[in-house]
Amino acid sequence: MLLGIIDIVKTFFKNIATRLQLPSVIFAVVFAVVGLAFVFLAKRIARAVRKTNDIKDNDRVYITFKVIGLTMLFISLLIIVFSNLNNF
């Protein structure tokens, strides 16, 4: 019983390691990290562009960087999903 669970865990981590080495997965992870950076740093970027500390939630630059970041996250999710469809 215990050896079966250990084998399952070994194969699981072996599959994860091989999956993370795929170029599409690496590209998607990098794309997601950059997208998250845009989402979390959108207000700071808008402050730098506008050269003011008062950035409202409906500022166009702020919204643009939020949308760019969320779009990058969505694209990275699509890359992961469609790269995994080829393996089935």
PyMOL commands that set and color helices and strands:
alter all, ss='L'
color gray80, all
select helices_A, chain A and resi 2-20+23-40+42-50+60-85
alter helices_A, ss='H'
color red, helices_A
deselect
rebuild
show_as cartoon
